Amino acid sequence: MGGLYGIRKIIRSDEIDASQTGKERIDVNETKHAMDVLTAIALRRSVREFKPDPVSEDVITALLTAAHQAASSWNLQPWEFIVVTDQHAKEALAEAVTVGNQPVVLNGGVTFVCLGSMRQQDALADRIANTPLPPDAAPERRERLVLTAAKMREDVQWRREHVLTNTYIGIAQLVLASQSLGLGSLWMGGYDEAKVKEVMGIPDDYLVASLVTVGTPAQEIIGPAVRKRRPLEEVVHRNSFGGK
């Protein structure tokens, strides 16, 4: 069974160890749900070394489904994913990433080339421009819709930011879903977008938002990740900037 509803069916006791859950090994017959989201956030860390274990199609489908359930502005849903598991495809893709990321792509179970579709942005602009309005709607309402649609088509910077911002939400869910199933991941920014497009055959009207490699961590993950973070009080403002 694939998808989110199949997650508990695809977790085996040998796939997630106690170090990743803080409990005994998970057994499919006893598990009611995958790792909760706050635990997944606490345990998640960037993994650069993977065991040579494949990621099953059921798990890949579950991860893609998690990403595809993400929220998006105007229900844009700009994300699309190239799933790279073939070794020859991995080798080609590795030529488009930084030297430090090459072993990750080559050795990880699967790499997702995460795309933002400008076609979806144009389709959204068309839907907005053609939104049916009641007969008594004020003329200004139609004008606002037309202006909004024009901005979506013509403002190059806004279009790019809108597509990428919404795509990142889906990528974040994919990464957390990976952790919830006991897998490691690396969200990569070190790549040449033009080369990635060339080797993957990606059309011009798509943006490469990121590459994410997922697989079984080579090293045992014990306890929450230790992260250098600014104190929470430095990043939180109450009711206005600088408010305590």
CORVENQUI-V39179 format. One record per backbone hydrogen bond with DSSP energy under -1.0 kcal/mol. CO is the residue of the C=O (numbers start at 1). NH is the residue of the N-H. Records with the same first field share a line. If there is no record, write none. Layout:
BEGIN
CO: NH + NH
END
This chain:
BEGIN
3: 6
4: 7
6: 10
7: 10
12: 15
17: 20
18: 22
19: 223
27: 30 + 31
36: 40
37: 41
38: 42
39: 43
40: 44
42: 225
49: 218
51: 53
56: 60
57: 61
58: 62
59: 63
60: 64
61: 65
62: 66
63: 67
64: 68
67: 70
72: 75
73: 76
78: 117
80: 115
82: 113
84: 111
86: 90
87: 91
88: 92
89: 93
90: 94
93: 96
94: 97
96: 192
98: 101 + 102
101: 105
102: 106
103: 107
104: 108
110: 214
111: 84
112: 212
113: 82
114: 209 + 210
115: 80
116: 207
118: 122
119: 123
120: 124
121: 125
122: 126
123: 127
124: 128
125: 129
126: 130
128: 131
134: 137
138: 141
139: 143
140: 144
141: 145
142: 146
143: 147
144: 148
145: 149
146: 150
147: 151
148: 152
149: 153
150: 154
151: 155
154: 156
155: 159
156: 160
157: 161
158: 162
159: 163
160: 164
161: 165
162: 166
163: 167
164: 168
166: 170
167: 171
168: 172
169: 173
170: 174
171: 175
172: 176
173: 177
174: 178
175: 179
176: 180
177: 181
178: 183
179: 182
180: 35
184: 215
185: 47
186: 213
188: 211
189: 191
190: 98
192: 196
193: 197
194: 198
195: 199
196: 200
197: 202
203: 206
205: 118
207: 116
210: 114
211: 188
212: 112
213: 186
214: 110
215: 184
216: 51
231: 234
232: 235
240: 243
243: 238
END
